[in-house]
Amino acid sequence: MNYSKEFFEWTNTEGEYDFVIKDISSGMLPGNHRPKNCDGIGFTSMYKDLDGTLMLEMNGVLRKFIDVKSEFLNNL
């Protein structure tokens, strides 16, 4: 199972993370795709759309990172 550092930060828990979303995102250019998944948050891929917005693929649907974060935190 893969977990991002952000998952542990958002849930205020400790654990071993596999990657940092911000680090991967900062290296992505608009139009890029990374097949990276986080079992904790529930996404299977990361995309940068043409305006540079980070998108996460969840259940086959692309969603803005900021929206996913907001919804995740509101449901804790």
C-alpha positions as CSV (number, residue, x, y, z in Angstrom):
1,M,0.0,0.0,0.0
2,N,1.2,3.5,-0.8
3,Y,0.7,6.6,1.4
4,S,1.6,10.2,0.9
5,K,3.1,12.5,3.5
6,E,0.0,14.7,3.1
7,F,-2.3,11.8,4.1
8,F,-0.5,11.6,7.5
9,E,-0.5,15.4,7.9
10,W,-4.2,15.7,7.1
11,T,-5.2,12.9,9.5
12,N,-2.7,14.0,12.2
13,T,-1.3,10.5,12.4
14,E,2.2,9.1,12.2
15,G,3.3,6.6,9.7
16,E,5.8,5.8,7.0
17,Y,5.0,7.6,3.8
18,D,6.1,6.6,0.3
19,F,6.1,10.0,-1.4
20,V,5.3,13.7,-1.0
21,I,2.6,15.0,-3.3
22,K,4.2,18.5,-3.3
23,D,7.6,17.2,-4.4
24,I,6.1,15.2,-7.3
25,S,3.8,18.1,-8.3
26,S,6.6,20.6,-8.4
27,G,8.5,18.6,-11.0
28,M,5.5,18.2,-13.3
29,L,4.9,20.5,-16.3
30,P,1.4,21.3,-17.5
31,G,0.1,18.3,-19.4
32,N,2.2,15.8,-17.4
33,H,0.9,12.7,-15.8
34,R,2.3,10.6,-13.0
35,P,0.9,7.1,-12.3
36,K,1.2,7.6,-8.5
37,N,-1.4,6.3,-6.1
38,C,-2.2,7.0,-2.4
39,D,-4.4,4.4,-0.7
40,G,-5.1,6.8,2.2
41,I,-6.5,9.6,0.1
42,G,-7.8,7.3,-2.6
43,F,-6.2,8.6,-5.9
44,T,-4.6,6.5,-8.6
45,S,-2.8,9.2,-10.7
46,M,-1.6,12.7,-10.6
47,Y,-2.0,15.2,-13.5
48,K,-1.1,18.8,-14.2
49,D,-3.7,20.4,-16.4
50,L,-2.7,22.9,-19.0
51,D,-3.1,25.9,-16.6
52,G,-0.8,24.1,-14.1
53,T,-3.5,23.0,-11.7
54,L,-2.7,19.7,-9.9
55,M,-5.4,17.1,-10.5
56,L,-5.9,13.8,-8.8
57,E,-7.7,10.9,-10.5
58,M,-10.2,9.3,-8.2
59,N,-12.5,6.6,-9.4
60,G,-11.8,7.5,-13.0
61,V,-12.6,11.2,-12.4
62,L,-10.1,14.0,-12.4
63,R,-10.5,16.3,-9.4
64,K,-8.6,19.4,-8.3
65,F,-6.1,18.7,-5.5
66,I,-7.4,21.6,-3.4
67,D,-11.0,20.3,-3.7
68,V,-9.9,16.8,-2.6
69,K,-8.0,18.2,0.3
70,S,-10.9,20.4,1.4
71,E,-13.4,17.5,1.2
72,F,-11.1,15.1,2.9
73,L,-10.5,17.5,5.8
74,N,-14.2,18.2,6.2
75,N,-15.0,14.5,6.4
76,L,-12.6,13.7,9.3
